[in-house]
Amino acid sequence: MPSREGIREGIRCILTGKLREGISEDYVEGLIAEWQNSQGVVIKVDRELPQVCEEAKGDRMFVVGFVSALAEAVKAGYVAVEPLIKELP
């Protein structure tokens, strides 16, 4: 799975031949990343599935429903994602 840096490097390789006019590669990369972010581009990440919170563990019906919903989401292909550009705190 490519990282943010991997995606940037891929874009850099594609555009290298087109940037002979003195435009900064960093500037063009930034524009592309901002555009992709505005279009909702995200990065798939490996992450553990959510866990049932301690307060809800006593509610058997909730736990069964929660686990069932997680199994269905995984089966349907839902994955964890992060924004292409992380917001600064």
N, C-alpha and C positions, 0 to 999 in steps of 0.2 A: 504494500500500500504506500503510495507516494506521500511524502511529507510536504509541508508548505514550501520548503527549500527545493524539493524535487520538482514540484510543479513550476516553481519559478525558473529552475534550470532548464526544464523542457521548453518553456516559453522563450527563454534566452536563446536556446539553440535554434528554434524556429525563426526567430527574428534577426539573428546575427547577420545574415546575408542582406537584410533590408535596412540595416542601420548604418550604412556607409556615409550618410549625409551629415554626420556630426551630432546626431541626437543621442543623448545619454541613454545607455541601456537601462540603467536604474530608473530613470524617469519613465521610460516606456513600460517597463515591468510594473511600476507603481500604478500607471494608468490602467493597464490590463487587469491587475489584481483588484483595483477599486471597481472597475466595470463588472468583473465576475462577481464580486461581493454584492454589488447592487442588483445583480440578476439572481441572487440566491444560491450561488455556487457554494457548496460545502465540501468538507473533507470527511470521508468515512474514517472512523477511528475504532480501534479495538478497545473495548471497555467491558467490565463485568456488568451483568444485568443488575437492575435495581433490586434492592432488598426490601423486605417488609419492615417498616419501622417498628421499634420496640413496643410502642403503645398499641399497635394493631395486632400484635402476635397473639393476644388472648382471644381475638375474634376469629374463630375457626372458619366461618363462612367467608369473611373478608380474605383470609389467607388463601383459601381454596380458589376464590374468584381471581385474586391477584396472580397466583401462580398460573392459573388457566389462561388469563389474559396475556401474560408474558409468553407462554408457550405459543399461543395463536399469533402474537406479533412476530415472534422469531420465525415461525412457519411461513408467515406471509411475506417475509423478507425485510421487515423493519430493521434498521441498523442505527447505531449511535453515530452522530455527526457533530462536527464543530464548524463554526464560521470560518471562511477562508481568511478573513482578517479579524484578529481578536481585538475587541474593544479595550481601550486603556482604562484602568480603574479611575 
